[in-house]
Amino acid sequence: MQARLNLGTTASVGALNDISVTDAASLPRHRWYHFKEAFSPAVVARAIDDTARDEGIFVLDPFSGSGTVPLTSVAEGHRAVSFEVNPFLAFVSRTKMLQLKRSELENNVAKVLDGVDAGAPSPLESFSTFSEAGGAQKWLFNGEVLRAFEGGWESTSSMYSAARDLLRLSLIVAAMDVCNATKDGKCLRYRSNWQDRAYGRTDFRAAFERRVRVIRDDLERSPLSSTVADTQVHQADARVEMDGYLEQARFDLCVTSPPYLNSFDYTDVYRPELFLGKFVRSMKQLRALRMRTLRSHTQAKWEDPKESEFGPNFKRSYDEIVRHADSLWSPRIPKMIRAYFEDMRRVLRSLRRLAAPEASVWIVVSTSAYAGVVIPVDLIIADIGTQEGWYLREVSLMRHLRRVPVQQWDLLSENSDLSKPYLRESIVILDAKPHH
Ligand SMILES: C[S@@+](CC[C@H](N)C(=O)[O-])C[C@H]1O[C@@H](n2cnc3c(N)ncnc32)[C@H](O)[C@@H]1O
């Protein structure tokens, strides 16, 4: 069956475009680290509601990001296992599920503040564009901020792990609060008047205290129970490592949002956090990490894809892209598109092996456009899913994203009612056995 987009209600799940896009940035625990690429916890809650049995279920997420799936699952009393290749994001996912007594956190905060005040030399001071001392025209952190950060970081090395990780996360996020650049789409953009702001130790200290206060309030108001003990976030490449970690375990529900096919390189955008937290210590290590990420960007010199049979929805758009090859901003885009679907096939295949007999997979994805040609990523993933032994329940529209040129949309739209030339974000739902 070829996948088609469902814009209305369906018998079992209902219209998915009514899922409120809750901003996780304001929710307890989720707000400890704002991840722009996170999806709404409401999607996870809806998928759990749809699957939930009398007893708890096992929820899996191959692309954990900032941990929306494990955190929402655990908060609702279910067991969760997730995978995330980026060690900083794996750390964020894990840390959001920690629990600690207020007094224990507070005793340790005092030690960190002493360290911040004392300061310490930072290994990043003369590295790349991290500070002025590196010789760049623009630099991410003022020297005083890096030294205050390092003093605080050193003081965490002798701590009991829950306090250590909660405070380390606060230190990293506080440093980003007083970074001279902020995240802007695919890159880091310098703040207006960043030099006049002259961020220093006092600004960093205040940001750290603000961050700790939020964590302390959430630990008290939104405590997590012992179910956390069952929950694991593996720092691993989901394309090849899930089977090894899960062995005999079978998931009931997978909710996930893989990197979109939009040339976004998470490794690059999250570079400051990776280096601050010492998850990565050299450009060589950063490059190695990039090679382990899903091939959704052209920056890494990954292996060429071998496959090109991903179904009719793929063929139609891919042929069109190839016809527009001269207008592409990189000649590697056609290869990236094939590599992306090859990687998604590997993940869908592993998931099929690891699924319980009644399992479902909910995948949130967005369509993409290159040279004005829309790639219906949702429909192609649905086609690959069925090729890998999944039953397609539905592909439902969640929301429209940005506009794309009308002429190409007309060419590719499989539904004549769909007059709006927008990219869309959809949910693809696959079942291990036919859904009634
Ligand atoms: C769209 S984000 C997931 C967002 C997540 N649902 C959330 O709410 O925070 C996709 C994630 O996949 C991760 N990723 C990329 N390649 C991966 C791989 N090979 N294995 C595991 N994770 C990977 C990226 O680092 C990124 O964090």
Ligand as a Chemical Component Dictionary entry (heavy atoms), coordinates in Angstrom:
data_LIG
# 
_chem_comp.id                   LIG 
_chem_comp.type                 NON-POLYMER 
_chem_comp.pdbx_formal_charge   0 
_chem_comp.three_letter_code    LIG 
# 
loop_
_chem_comp_atom.comp_id 
_chem_comp_atom.atom_id 
_chem_comp_atom.alt_atom_id 
_chem_comp_atom.type_symbol 
_chem_comp_atom.charge 
_chem_comp_atom.model_Cartn_x 
_chem_comp_atom.model_Cartn_y 
_chem_comp_atom.model_Cartn_z 
_chem_comp_atom.pdbx_ordinal 
LIG C1  C1  C 0  14.633 15.913 16.326 1  
LIG S1  S1  S 1  15.835 15.521 17.526 2  
LIG C2  C2  C 0  14.891 14.632 18.721 3  
LIG C3  C3  C 0  14.123 15.548 19.635 4  
LIG C4  C4  C 0  13.422 14.844 20.769 5  
LIG N1  N1  N 0  12.205 14.189 20.329 6  
LIG C5  C5  C 0  13.101 15.845 21.863 7  
LIG O1  O1  O 0  11.919 16.085 22.107 8  
LIG O2  O2  O -1 14.034 16.420 22.437 9  
LIG C6  C6  C 0  16.777 14.240 16.789 10 
LIG C7  C7  C 0  17.926 13.737 17.648 11 
LIG O3  O3  O 0  18.518 12.602 17.009 12 
LIG C8  C8  C 0  19.884 12.564 17.378 13 
LIG N2  N2  N 0  20.607 11.662 16.493 14 
LIG C9  C9  C 0  21.135 11.913 15.267 15 
LIG N3  N3  N 0  21.709 10.813 14.765 16 
LIG C10 C10 C 0  21.541 9.819  15.681 17 
LIG C11 C11 C 0  21.909 8.444  15.730 18 
LIG N4  N4  N 0  22.580 7.878  14.736 19 
LIG N5  N5  N 0  21.556 7.730  16.823 20 
LIG C12 C12 C 0  20.885 8.299  17.859 21 
LIG N6  N6  N 0  20.530 9.616  17.879 22 
LIG C13 C13 C 0  20.832 10.363 16.795 23 
LIG C14 C14 C 0  20.297 14.035 17.301 24 
LIG O4  O4  O 0  21.474 14.258 18.048 25 
LIG C15 C15 C 0  19.061 14.735 17.868 26 
LIG O5  O5  O 0  19.204 14.953 19.225 27 
# 
loop_
_chem_comp_bond.comp_id 
_chem_comp_bond.atom_id_1 
_chem_comp_bond.atom_id_2 
_chem_comp_bond.value_order 
_chem_comp_bond.pdbx_ordinal 
LIG C1  S1  SING 1  
LIG S1  C2  SING 2  
LIG S1  C6  SING 3  
LIG C2  C3  SING 4  
LIG C3  C4  SING 5  
LIG C4  N1  SING 6  
LIG C4  C5  SING 7  
LIG C5  O1  DOUB 8  
LIG C5  O2  SING 9  
LIG C6  C7  SING 10 
LIG C7  O3  SING 11 
LIG C7  C15 SING 12 
LIG O3  C8  SING 13 
LIG C8  N2  SING 14 
LIG C8  C14 SING 15 
LIG N2  C9  SING 16 
LIG N2  C13 SING 17 
LIG C9  N3  DOUB 18 
LIG N3  C10 SING 19 
LIG C10 C11 SING 20 
LIG C10 C13 DOUB 21 
LIG C11 N4  SING 22 
LIG C11 N5  DOUB 23 
LIG N5  C12 SING 24 
LIG C12 N6  DOUB 25 
LIG N6  C13 SING 26 
LIG C14 O4  SING 27 
LIG C14 C15 SING 28 
LIG C15 O5  SING 29 
# 
